[in-house]
Amino acid sequence: MALFGRKNGRSLFGKRKDTEPKKPERHELVDIPIDSMIELSDIITYEETGDTSHAFKLVIRKKYEGNSLRRYMYHIRDAEEEVVLGVDHVAGTADEYEISRWIVDDECELGDPLPDYMTLYFPDPDNEEDIAVEYSRQDIVPATLTVTDAEGEEKFDVELHEYANAEDEFMSIELCGDWLTFYTGVLITRSDIEIYPAMVPQSGSK
């Protein structure tokens, strides 16, 4: 005699979801929704705003995918300025990320090929002369760029030219066609960030 609810020793009422592969949960730093609020409390933010923390709204998300590269550049704004929060997946790990704070230092058309060494000049608050900082190129990485904003998303083929200086400050130059975008930045920590994700409408809901 068969046991109630069983056939050949197996349950007839087993939960189907237990046999289906589970979709991995999205990491909190990955694909942050547009219109989310991101609060920064790193040293640079403190020096610029005078506040211990400052909130920005996410307006553009850039995702770069290439060989051993998965990077997100979140363009966040308040009423006066735009900064960029960078999130880089650490290659060879499941869910480790490096976090950085950038500004868009320049945007221009490509003239001569990018050199191995570049010098940038930054204003010196204590002197009339600018401070010269030399960056050396570390790598060139072809990537697919997905740009998402409130209007939708677009994909581009790009090259990322990665530079660093002696003070562990970074420059990443995005080459898209003949257009260059210069990002300069530094590493920050996870404790410097608080994320308040925007609600994303559920697809297919009535």
N, C-alpha and C positions, 0 to 999 in steps of 0.2 A: 504494500500500500504506500502510495506517495505521500510524503509529508505535506501538510497544508502549506500552500504557497511555494512549493518547491517541485522541481522536476529534475530527476537525476542528481539530486543533492544541491541543485543551484536555485537561487531565489528567482521567482517569476516577477518579482516586484522590485528588483534592483534598480537603483537610481541611475538613469542613463548618463547623467552628467559626470558620474564617477569614471565612466569609460571614455569620455571625450577629453582630448588634450586641453589643458587649461591655458588660456591666453596669459602670457606674463604681464604682471602689473607694470604700468608705466612708471619710470623713475620720476621723482618729484622735480628734477632739474631738466627733464627732457620734454620737448614739445609743449612748453608752457603756453596756455591759450592766449590769444590776442585779447587785449583789454584787461589782462590781469594786473594787479598792483604788486610792485616789487619794492621792498624797502631796503635801502643800503645803509650800513653803519660802519663802513671801512674808514680808514684814516683819511683818505683823500676826500671822501664825502664830508667828513667832519670838518676838514680844513676849508673846504669850498663853501659850505652852507652855514657853518657855525653851530649846527645841530648835531646831536649824538646819532641821529638817523634821519633819513629823508626818503619820502615815497615818490615813486615814479610809475607811470602807466606804460605797459608794453604795447607798442604800436607797430613794430615790424619784427618778424622772426626770420632769421636766416639760418638754414641748415646746410652744412657742407658734408658731403659724403665722398670719400676717396679711399685709396689704398692705405689701410691702417689709420684712417681719419674719420672721425665723426665729431663734428663741432657745431654748436649752436651759438649764434650771436644775436642777443636780444637787445633791440634798440628800444630804450625806455626814455620817456620824456616827462617833464613837469612843465609848468608855465614858462620857464625861462631857459632851460637847457635840455640837451639830449646826451645821454651817456649810453654805453653798450656793456651789457653783462655777457661774458663769454663762458661757455661750458664745453670742455673738451673731454671726451671719453679717453681714459688711459688705456692704450692698446694692450691687449693681452689679459685684461681684467674683465670681470662680469659687469660690475657696476661701480667702478671707481672713476671719479671725475676731478679734473682741475678746473678751478674757477678763477676768472680774471675780470678786471674792470678796465674798459677801454674808452677812448674818445675817437671820433672820426677826425683825424688830423688834417686831411686834405682829400679832395676829389679832383681829378684832372684827366686829360687825354694823354695816352702814351706817346712819348716822343722817342728818345733813345731807349735802347734796351736797359732794363734795370741792372745796376752794377752789383758787385759782390759786397761793396762797402758804401754806406750812405751816411751823410752827416745831416742831422736835423738841428735847428736852432730854436731854443725856447727862451721866452722872456725871463730875465733875472729881476725879481722884485727889488733887489738891493743894489742894482747897478743898471746903467743905461745900456750896456752891451749885453747881447744875447748870450746864452749858454750853448756851446756847441757839444752835441752828443753824437758819437759815432756808433752806428749799428752795422753788424756783419751778417751776411746772409747764411742761414743754417740749412735751408731746404727749399725746394720748389715742389709743390704738391698739386697735381691736376685733381679737380673735384667737380662733382655735380652740385650746383647751388639751387636750393629751393627757397624762394622768397615768399613769405606769407604776410598779408596785411588784412585790413578790414574788407578790402575789395576781392580777395581771393588769393591765389598763388600762381607763381610762374617759375619755370626751371631754366637754368643757364649752365653752360660749360665754362668753368673758370680755372685760373691758376692762382694758388696761394704762394706768395713769396714770403718766407718766414725769416725774420731778422731778430737779433738780440744784441744787447750791449753789455758792458762789463758790470753794470749794476743790476743785472737780472731784470731789466726792463725789456719789453718786447715791441716789435713792430710787425704787423701782418699786412701785406699789400695784396688786395684782391684785384686780379686782372681779369676783366670780363670784356671780351672783344678788344677794343682799343681804350677802354675806360678803366682808370685806376682809382681805388679807394684805399686810403692809408689809415690804418688803425694803429694807435700806440696805446700800450697798456701795461699793467702789472698784475701779478697774482694776488688774490685775496683769499679769505677762508669762508667755509660754509657758514660759520657763525656770523659773518658780516651781512648775510642775506636773510630776509624774511619774505616768503612768497604767499600771496593771497590770490589763488587761481580764480579766473573768471569762470562762470558757469558756461558749459558748452551744450548747445541744444542736442538732444538725442535724435539721431537720424532714424527715420521711419516711425517716429511717434506721432500719434494723432491728437 
